[in-house]
Amino acid sequence: MSQHLPEPSPSGLLEQLRRREGGWLDWAKACQSLQHQKMTPQAIFEATGLEPAQQNQMVVAAQVYEGMAKAGASAALLEHFAQRGSDILYELRILSPKDRIRVAELVVSRNLGAGEAHEIARAVKSYAQLQQLPEGFTDHPGDAVAYQAWKTAQQSRDLQERTRAIGRALQYVHSETARRQIEQLLTTLALGSRRKLLPRLSVFRPEEELPRLLPVAGSLPLATATWEGIPPAAPQGPFGWVSSAAGQMWIALPAWPALQRAADPVALQVENQLLGSLLDQPVAAEEERDPVLLVVDRAVRTWEGRAGVFLVDREGWLSLEWIDEDLPPSPLLGQVLMAIRPPRIFDEEVAQDPWQLEE
């Protein structure tokens, strides 16, 4: 059995955050530790003044920082971001570890802020999805930004917009071959010639993670065999489509970090009363039978010494249990990651009126 170091005391961590002791990396670790000890971001905010959005930014930025360190970022780059720039690292979360390092180096070399880092990260991510490099452009992040601007200039009919796009391309271009491509377009613009623009189809590209599609097991009571027989969802291709078995129910959920980390998530519906009794939380009488959707990671089958809500088998039927012992009472069938309540609509008639919704 692996040994786990004890979590620092919540009071000490909260005092550290209140006094802003250490750097932002220390604060991110403190927020993570408090959340692991079941303290909500709102409670941390009320105790320290760090808003939930700030906590999330720092925690994600710290994960980006650690990934860059493992991917071989230079000591100078790591030292720079250890002192400042968590907002910049947060914008690099959408990139691969290698691209994060190269974009971070570009941002530092040009002394850019988080807003510009956001635009560069989007350009580099889009550039990385091309099947092959465009003619004359290299895989340097500066060329990636320059290519996006160069393409905008080519497709624009507005003279001022084309001029701004070419200026941005020349500002970031890295290779001489790419610079010649941009200068050629600039020459064409100066001569006043316009490439005939073919009719264009509106094209959209999701900038963030796509929603996660989960199979729905149904509601308790549920036979263990039925639970085990649900095929796992295996997203395929760049759009993450999923093959569906006949009669299988599905639900799409936002790309929350905990959901993205799950290896085999399955949705299971229970009544509010069951969840309340399990967590020893009072439930109002009128809400006892309200549905609650649990997301369970079926890949968690071994005990790692951390308390939580798990699914176990009880004489062929699923059972939800809170487990905080070193030796679980029976084999684990998955760990509950989160509970989701249905959207609350206060006035059904108003919700169906488009004019009211727009207001």
N, C-alpha and C positions, 0 to 999 in steps of 0.2 A: 504494500500500500504506500502511495506517494505521500511525503510529508509536506504540509502546507504551512507557510509562515503565518502567524496570527495577524489579523488586520489591525492597523493602528486604531486607537480609540477614537470614536466620533468626536468627542469633546476636543481632543488635541487637534484633529484635522479642521474642525470648524474654527477654532481659535487661529490656526495658521491662515485660513482663508480670510477671516475677519481682519487680521493684521496685514494681509497681503505679504506674508513672509516668503522669501525665496522668489523664484521666477515663475513664468507661466507654466513651464513643464511641471513644476512642483504642484501648482494649483490644479492642473489637469489630473495628476495622479491622485491628489486628495479628493477631487470630485468623483473619480472612478471608484476609489475605495469606499466613499460614503454611499454611493449608489449600490455597490456590492453588498453593503450592510443594510440594504433595503430603505435607504433614505431617498425620498423623491427629490427631483430637481427643484420643485417649488419649495420644499422644506429647507433645502440648502440655500435657496435665494433669501428666504425669510430670515435665516440665521446669519447670513454673511453679506448679503447685498449683491451677490453674483447672480445675474439673471439667468434663467434656464437656457436662453439662446447663447449667452456667453459660455456657460458650462459646456454645452454641446460643441461649440466652436473649438474650445481648448482641447476637449477630449479627442475630437476627430483630428485636430492638428497634431496632437501628441502621437496619435497612431501613424499619421503621415511621416512625422519626424523619425519614429522608430523604424518604419519601413525604409526610409532613405538611408538610415545608418546601416541597416542590414544589406542594402543594395550597393554599398560601397561609396557613399557620399564622402567628400573630403572633410578633414577635421576642421578646416577654416569655414566651410559652409555650415557644418553642424554647429560650430561655435557661434556663428552669426545668428542662426535661428534659435539657438538656445537662449539668447538674450532678448530677442524681439521677433515679431513677424508671424505670430500664430494665425492672424487673419489671412496672411498670404498662403501659409501652408494649408489652411482649410480650403482654399480655392483649388489647390492641386489634388484634392482627394479623388477626382474623376480620372486621373492619369495613372499609367503603370509606374512602378517604382523607378524604372530607368528614366522615363520622361519627367517624372517629378523632380529628379536631380537636375536634369538639364534645364528645365524651365526655371527652377529655383536659382540656378547659376546665372541665367539670363536676367532674371528679376533683380538679383543682387548687383550684377555688373552695371545695370542701368539705373539702379536706385529707384525701382518702380514700386507702386503701392498695390493694395489688394484689388482695387478696381481693375487695373491693367493686368494683374496676374489672372483675374477671372477671365478676361477676354483672351489672353494668351493660352490659358488652359483649354478653353473651348476650341480654339483654332487647332491646337496640337492634337486634341482628341479626335476631331473631325478629320484631320490630316492623316492620322494613324490608321483610319478605317479605309483609306483608299487602297485599291488592290495593288497599285504600283505607284512609284513616285512620279509626279508630273515632269515633263521634259525640262531639264535645266535646273530643277530644284533638288536640294539635298534633304536629308532627314533631320537637319538642325532645326530646333524650335523657331529660330528667327526666320528661316525659309518657310516654315509652316505658316507663320503669321503673314509673311509677305505673300504667299500663294493665295490665302483667303482674300486678302485685299486686292491682289492682282485679278482674281476671278471676279470680284465685285466690280472692279473698274471695267472689265470686259463686258459685263452684262448690263451695266447701267446706261440709261439714255440721258441722264441728267449730267450736264457738263461739270457742275460744281461737285457733285457726288463722285464722279470719276476722278476728278483732280484730287480730292481728299483721299480716295482709296489708293491712288498711285503714290501720294505722299507718304501714307502709312506703310505701303509696301517697301518703299525706299528707306524708311526709317528702321525697319527691322530686318531687311534682307541680309543674309550672311555670306552666301557664295557668290562668286563673280558670274557664274553661268546664270544664276537666277536674276542677278542684277541686270544682265544683258536682256533677259526676257522682259523685265519691267521697263527698261529704257526704250526698248523697241515699241512697247505700247505707248509710252510717253511721246515718242516721235510721231506715232500715228495720230495721237490726240492733238499735237501741235499743228499738224497739217490739216486738221479739220475733217479727216475722213472718219467714217463710222462703219464699223462692221455691221452688216445686215443682221438684225436680231430675229431669230426664228421665234415663232410662238412658243411660250414657255408654260410648262405645267408647274403648278405650285408644289414644291417639295418641302417636306418637314422632316426634321431629325430630332428624336428625343435627346435632350441634353443631359438628363439625369438617368438613374437606374430605372428600368422598366418595372411595372408592378409585378409582384410575385403571384403566380397562379398556383393555388393549393387545392388538392383533392379534399372533399368534404366527406367525413366518415358517417355522418348522421348524428343522432342524439343518443344519449344514455337512456335506458340500458342498451348495451351493445355487446354482442358476443366477441370474445377474444379472437376467434377464428376470422370473423368478418373484418376486424381491425387489421389483423396481420395480412389479410388477403388483398387489401387495397394497394394497387401498384403505385410505386413512387412516381412523382412528377419529374420528368427529366427534360428541362427546357433545351430546345435545339435551335441552331442557327442564330444569326445576329438579332432576330426579333424575339427569340425565346418562346417559340410556339411549342405546344404540348400535344402529344397524341392522347386521345381520349378513349377509354373503354366504354362499351355500351352501357348506358344508364348511370355512369359516374357523374356525380355532382362536383362542381368546381366553384371557387370563389377567388376573386382577384383582390389582393390587399396591397397597400402602398409599400414601397421599397424601404421599410424601416430597417435600420442596421441589424437588429437582432434577428429579423426574418431573413435577411440576406446571408447571415452567417449559418443559418440552420441547414443541415445536410439533407434531411428528409421530413419537411414540415407537412402536417396534416391537420385539418380543421375538425373540431368536434364540438357539438352544441350541448350545453348543459343548462339546468335551471339555476337562476340566481341564488336560490335558497341553498343548493348544494355547495356552491362556491363559498357562500358566506359562512356556512357551518364548518367547512374545511379550513378556512382561514381564521375562524373564530371572530367573525365580523358581523355585527347586527344588520339585519335586512328588514326594511319596512314590509309590513304585511302585504300591501298592494304591489310590491315589487318581487315577492318571493318566486313567482312563476315566470318572471321575465327571462327571456333567453339570453344566454351569454355564450359567445364563441371563443373556444380555447384553441390556441395554436400549439401543437405538440410536435416536438422533434423526435421522430421515432428512432433516429440514429443514436440517441443517448440510451445506451443499454447497460452501462457500467457505472457504479457508484464512485464519485470523485471526492467524497467527503464534504460536499457543499449542500446545505439543506435546500429543499424545494418541493414543488408539487409534481408528483410522478404518476404515471399510469402503471398499474400492476394487474396481474391476473388473479381473480378470485373464483375458483371452481368454474372456469370457462367463460367468465364474464369480466368485462373491464371494470376497474375500480380506481377512483382518484384518491390518492393518499398523500399527506404531508410527511416527508421522510427527512429526519435529521439525525439518524443513527449511523454508526460506523458500518453496520451490517444490515442492509435492507431486508425486510421480511420475506420478499419473494423476488423473482427475476423482474427487472424493469422493462417496460414496454415503451418508454419514451418519457421525456420531461416537458412539462408545460412551460412555454416561453412567455406567453402573454394571454390576457383575457380582453375580449373586445365586446363592447356593448353596441346595440344597433343605434343608428342615428336617431336623435330625439327631435320630433317635429311637433311644435306646440299647437299649431293650427293647421289641420289637414286642408281646409278649404282655401286658406291663404296660400299654402304651399303649392296648390294646383293652379293658381292664377298667375300666368306669366307676367302680367303687368305689375302685380304686387311684388313678385320676386325681383324684377328689375329695379323697383324702387328701393 
